[in-house]
Amino acid sequence: MKRFLAIALAGTAVAAAAAFVSFPIAANETGHETVRPVISVKLPNVPGKNLSAALVTYPPGGKSGKHHHAGSVFAFVVSGAIRSETSVGGPVKVYKAGEAFFEPPGAEHLISENASDTEPASLLAVFVADDGAKLTTFDK
């Protein structure tokens, strides 16, 4: 119960803070994933850098195409299980709710998908990148 309350309070605080910040992450729904901006703030102790977060939700069997990100990315699996592989992180791995992974600058995200064909999955992606940077670029 304490964990639930802490998560609920944190979510409320983030929602309240989000009302006062701009988002370099555009909300979108591709049919394979839904991206919802959560927060974006300039880092006062790191001039020229921004911290942004987005909730990425995959429907059953949903996936993203190959892509890369500006800056560093910390990903925390909120629900379900996410199958992920990057060009610098070793072989494909399934991360379950409560687990996290890191993508260093310059890494290509080769696989990012829901590990289940029957249940949705979501992750919170937290970016530290240059102010104004395009955070996600899909490969052609």
N, C-alpha and C positions, 0 to 999 in steps of 0.2 A: 504494500500500500504506500509506503514511504517513497519507493522508487517511482510509482505512478504519479504521486503528487509532485515530486521533483521534476519529472518530465513535463507534466501539465503546466507547472509554474514557469519552467524554462520556455516552453512553447508560447505562453502568454507574453512573457517578456520579449521574446524575439518578434512576435507579431506587433507588439506595441512599438518596438524600436523600428520595425520595418516601415511604419507609417511616416518616419522622418528621414528616410534615406532613399537614394536613387539606386536603380538596379542596372548593372551592365549585362545581366542575364535576362534574356527575353523569355517570358512564359511561352511555352509551346506544347503542342501535342501532335506527334507525328503518326500516331497509330501504333507505334512500337513503344514509345515512352512518352510520359508527360513530365515536363520540367516546370517546377514552380519556384520562382525566386523567393528566398527567405529573408536575406539581409545583405547589405553591401555598405561597407564603411571604409573611409580612408584610415590607414594606420598612422596615428599621430607620431609614433616613435620610429616609424620607418618611412621617411619621406619618399613620395612617388609610388608607394605600394597601396594596394586595396585588398581588403578581405571580403569575400563574397561567399554566400552559401545558397545552394538550391536543393530542393527535394526532387529526386528523380524517381518516378514510379513506372515500373514495367508491368503490363498486363501478363497473364499466363502466356508463356512462350515468347514474350516481347524481347527485343534486342535493339542495340544501337549499332550503326555502321562503324567502321574503323575511323578513329578520330584522334586528335591530340589537343592538349590544353595549353593555354598561356600560364606560365608560372608553375607553382607546386599545387598538388591536389591531395587532400586527405578525404577519404571516403569511409563513411560509417553506415553499415547495413542496418536499417531501421526495422524492416520486416521481411520475412521470406528468406530467400537465398539468391545471391548474385554470383554468376560465373564470370570471372574476369581474367584477362591476360594482357600484360603490357610488354613492350619491346625490351624492357629492362628488368622485369620482375620475375623471370623464370616461367615455368610452364603454367598452363591454365589452372586456376584454383577456384573452388566454390567457397564463398564467404557467407556465413549464416548470420541471422539477426544478432546484433551485439558484437560482431567482429568488424575489423577495419583494415584498410590497406592504404598505401601511399603511392602517388605517382610523381616522380621528380620532373623538373622542367625538361622538355624535349622528348619525353617518353611518348610513344605511340600506343594508344589503347586499341589493341587488336581485337579483343573480345570483351563485350560488356552486355550481359543478357540475364534474363530471369532464368534461374536453374530449374524452374518448375513449369510444366505445361498446364497445371491446374490451379495454381494459387498466384496472386499478385506478389510483387516484391518491390521494396523501395530502399533507396540509400540517400544519405545526406552528403552532398559533395561540397567541400569547403576549399575555396581557392585563395591563394595569395599570389597576386600578379600585379603587373604595372597598372597604374591608374589608366582607365580607358581602354585596356586591352580587350580584344575579343577572346572570351574565355574558352570557347569550344569551336574547333574547326573540323568539319567532316572531310575525310579524304575522298578524292574523286576516283 
